[in-house]
Amino acid sequence: MQPFSKLKVRDIMTVKVRVASPSDRLDDVHHLMKLGGFRHVPVVDGGRLVGVLSDHDVYLGWPGGSETAIGQLMTKTPRCIGPDASARDAAGILLRHKIGCLPVVDEERGVIGIVTESDFVALAHRALLIHEAIADERAVGEALPPA
């Protein structure tokens, strides 16, 4: 495993991303989100990213009717990132803008992945496990009698 400081977005992003179209109905996309267990759906038109629908958008849009097109509810022109950007930069964008995801796009704004808050929580968990393992190894080494 490479050092955390060298991690790129491609190293932590989810690559199996379900996308939606701006004309998709709110109830259909909400059902997709519930079944898939995810909170963000990139919205594409003509193969290019045009928006993101979050679970919060679904909540706010529900009173307008389940047949509402998600293009009316999505965040238009969302922040996105490329796969070769540093994971540190992606985390900074999420924190600075208080958003839950960054679609990962290619040069043509085609969606190739997504990086979310959950990806960074998983990364933090791995880092803590590694830190504990190193600390435990040092403690064992210090407890051994000199050779």
Secondary structure, DSSP 8 states (H G I E B T S, - for coil): ---GGG-BHHHH-B-----B-TTSBHHHHHHHHHHHT-SEEEEEETTEEEEEEEHHHHHHHGGG-TT-BGGGTSEES---B-TTSBHHHHHHHHHHHT-SEEEEE-TT--EEEEEEHHHHHHHHHHHHHHHHHHHHHHHHHHHS---
